[in-house]
Amino acid sequence: MQTPALERRVLRQTLLVFALVTLGFWLVNGLSLAEEWRRAGEGGGWLRALTLEATSNLVIIALFAPVALLERRFPVSLERWRTALPVHVLGALAFSLVHVSVMNGLRTLLWPPLFGFDYEGLGGVLGEFGYEFRKDALSYALMLAMLALFRELEDARQRLKAAREDARTDHVITLRSGGREIRLPASEILSASAAGNYVEVRTRAGEHLARMTLTRLISLLQSAGADPVRLHRSHIACRPAIRELVPTGDGDAEARLSDGRTLPVSRGYRAAV
């Protein structure tokens, strides 16, 4: 559960990135539209094209806040998707209707003083809604995805911070394996090997598969006062567990550990072992 301060940080970060992405779309779409008008021999120019896009994009950015509030109340997750999906379908419809209504209103107000003629849309709000809804649904879905992504990143950052604190103060290594959280005394860890996106951590009592990198595990072990050493880009061991280093030729070697396991030692790491 995130605190209000952390949730505000997630909202700020997501809004900033979403606004920057929207700004990029505004420039690309506006200038592309101006170029299309020029090639077709139509009047309009870059100012009207950019204003046309700006009246849409500014409203979309302004709608981020209500979408974020709705997403917070009905998060899209595997556990709650049956409840959240119909809510967000209705939310996307409302999002598009508000977007089109305010956008048309802005264009109706701005066109006479800026360009000297009235704005002509695609048949009023309903006509514009039929044209804009697919793009609006995509913008709405992008907001939901970005909010979920930044919240997960913040959760991961907080978990890492807590794991480092546990390592430093309690000399305990916290591993996440599936839905479980495993806490191991750092002194019990003998070695670890990379396994795709996971790390296989070995103790005398058994093995644990955790979603982390070897580099992160080394950092936690160092914080816990252990003495990890990299043997190979895919293998590490705690130095007290290494019983023997056996050359295998060409500068490589094998490390024989206290549990009987043998791990390769590549020449680039041999001097540090």
N, C-alpha and C positions, 0 to 999 in steps of 0.2 A: 504494500500500500504506500503510495507516494504522499508526501506531505504537501500542503498547499503551496509552499515555497517551491518545491521541486516541480509541481504541476505547472506553476506559473512559468518556470524556466522552460519547460517543454513547450508551452504555448508560445512563448516569445521566440524560441528557436525555430519552431515550425512556421510561424507567421513570417519571420524574416526570410527563410528559405523560399517559402511559397510566394512571397511578394517579389523576390528576385527572379524566380522562374517566370512569374506572370509578366514582369517587366521585360524579360527577354522575348516572350511571345508577343508582347505589345510592339516592340521595335521591329521584330522580324515580320510579323503579319502586316503591320502598318506600312512599312517600306515596300513590302512585296505587293500590297494592294495598289500603292501609288505607282509602282512600276507597271503593273498590269493595266492600269488606266492609261498610262502614257503610251504603252505599246498598242493599245486599242484605239488610240487617237481621241480618248475622252478627256474632258477637263476634270479637275479635282485637285490634283497636286498632293504633295506629301503632308501638308498641314491638315487637310480634310481627312485623309486616310488615317493619320495618327490620332486625330480627334475622334474619329469613328471607333477605332480600337480602344482608345483610352476610356471612353464612356462605358464600354463593356468591362474592361479589366479593373477599373477602379471600383466598380460596384461589386465585382467578384471578390476583390480583396476585402472590401468592407463587410461582406457576408461571411468572412472566415470566423468571426467571433461567435455568431449564433450556431454555425455548424460545429465548432469546437465544443460549445456547451451541450449540444445534442449528442455529440459523440461521447462526451464524458459521461452523460447519463445513460446512454445505450451503446457501450463499446462493442465493436465488431470482433467477436472472438469465437472460437470453436464451441465454447460452453454456452454462449448466449446468442448465437447467430439466428436462431428461430425467432427470438423476440426482437433482435436488432434489425434484421433484414426488412420487415414490413415498415418499421419506423423510418428507416433511411430511404426506402423507396418513396414514401410520402415526403420525407425531408428533401429529396432531390427534386420532386415536383414543385414543392413550395419554393425551394432555392431558385429554380429556373423562372417561375412566375414573378418573383420579386426582382430578380436580375433583369428580366426583360422589361418589366413595368418601369423600374427606375431608370434603366438605360434609355428607353424610349422617351421618358420625360426629360432627361438631360439633353438628349439630341434635339427634341422639340424646342427647348429653351435656347440652346446654343446656336442652332443653325442660322436663324435670321440675323443676329448681330455679327456673327463671324463670317458667314458666307453669302448673306443677302437673299436667301430663299428658304422656304420651309423644308423641314426634314420629311422625306418620303420613305417610309419603311416598307415592310412586306405585308401590308394589310392589317396594321394595328398590332395590338399586344398578342392576340391569338395567332396571327400570321407569323410574327417574330418568334413566338413560343415554339411553333412547329419546326422552325428552322434552327433555333438555338438549343433546344432541349438536349439533343445528343451531345453537344459540346459541354453544356452545363452539367449533364450527368457525369461526364468524364472529369470535369473540374471538381465536382463534389466528391467523386471517388478518390481523386488525387489527394484532396484534403484529408479524407479519412485514412488513407494509406500512410501519408506523411505523419499524421498525428500518432498512429500506431507505431511507426518506425522510430520516431524520436522518443516516444515513451519507452519503447523497448531498449533503446540505446542508453537512456537515462537510468533505467532499471539495472542494466548491465554495469554501468559505471558505479552505481551505488553498491552492487554486489561485490565488485572488485575492491572498492574502498573498504567494505566490511571485511573481506577476506584478508586484505593486507593488515588491517587492524588486529584481526584474530591471530595472524602469523606473528606480528610484532609483539603483542602483549601476552598471548597465551601459548605461543609456539605451536599453533595448530594450523594445519592446512585444510581449507574448506574446498571440497570437490562437489560439483553438481553432476549427478549421474541419473539421466532420465528425469523423473520427478522427485528424486531423492537428493538430500544434501548430506554428504558424508564428511565428518570431521576426523582427521587423522593427526596424531602427534607427529611433528616433523621428524623426530628421531626414529620413527618406525618405517619411514620411506627409504627403500633401498635403491630403486632405479625407476626409470620411466621411458617409454618409447612412443613416438608419434604414430598414430593410426588414423590417417585421413584428417578429418576435422576434430579428432579426439586424441587424448593421451591415455595410454595404458600405464597406470601407476601401480607399482609392485611393492608389497610389504612382505614380511615373513608370514603373515597370516593369510595372504591372498592378493588378488588383483582387483583394481577398480578402473572402469572406463569413464573418463570425465571429458566434458566438452571444454577444452582449453588448448593453449599452445604450450610447447616445451619452454619457450621463452618466458611466458607468464608463470609457469610452475617454478622455473629457476628463480624468478624474482620473489615469489612467495617463500620458497625455501630459504633464500638469503635473508629475507626479513625475519624468518623464524629462527635464525641463527644456525641453520644447517650449512653444510659445505658441499653444494652440488657442483658437479663438473660435467661439461659437455664432452661426450666421447665421440659423437658422430652427429651429423645434422638431424638424425632421427632418434638418437639415444642419449640419455644422461644417466648419471649415477651419483649417489652421495658418496663422497670420498671414503668415509669409514667403512663402506660396504665393499670397496675394491680390495681384493686379496692378492691379486697377481696380474701383472701385465706381460703378455706373451707375444713377442714379435711374430708376424706372419709373412714378412717380406715386403719389399717395395715401400718401406716406411710405415706400413699399417701394422696393427696389432689387435689383440683380443684382451678384453678385461674380464677376469674371472671374479665373480662376486661371491659374497658370503653365503648366498642361498643356492650356490651351485650353478647359477645361470652364467652364460658367456655372452658378452656383447661386443660388437666390432668397435675398434678405435681407429678412426681415419687419421692419416698423417698430419692433417692440418690442426688436429686437436691433441695429438699425442704428447707434445711438449708440456701441455697444461695439466695432464693427468698425474 
